[in-house]
């Protein structure tokens, strides 16, 4: 199931749902996105900070259930 918006899904999360959301958005397996992210962490760069920023900026998926 593919959606056109970039959101963190409620199901299929491991930590924050960023990789699952990216996989769903671009019609790629969430596992592949996670493996690519882990491999990219071996290289120098701000990958972990980008993940944290996406976690903070990507909206969570809403199901129409009120949050009491």
BELFEN-V606802 format. One line per field, one symbol per residue. psi: psi as a letter, one per 30 degrees, with the letter a starting at -180 (. if undefined). A space follows every 50 residues. Layout:
BEGIN
psi: ???
END
This chain:
BEGIN
psi: kklfljljlekgkedfgeeeeeeeeghlkeeeeeeeeeeffflklheeee eeeeeefkklkkggkkj.
END
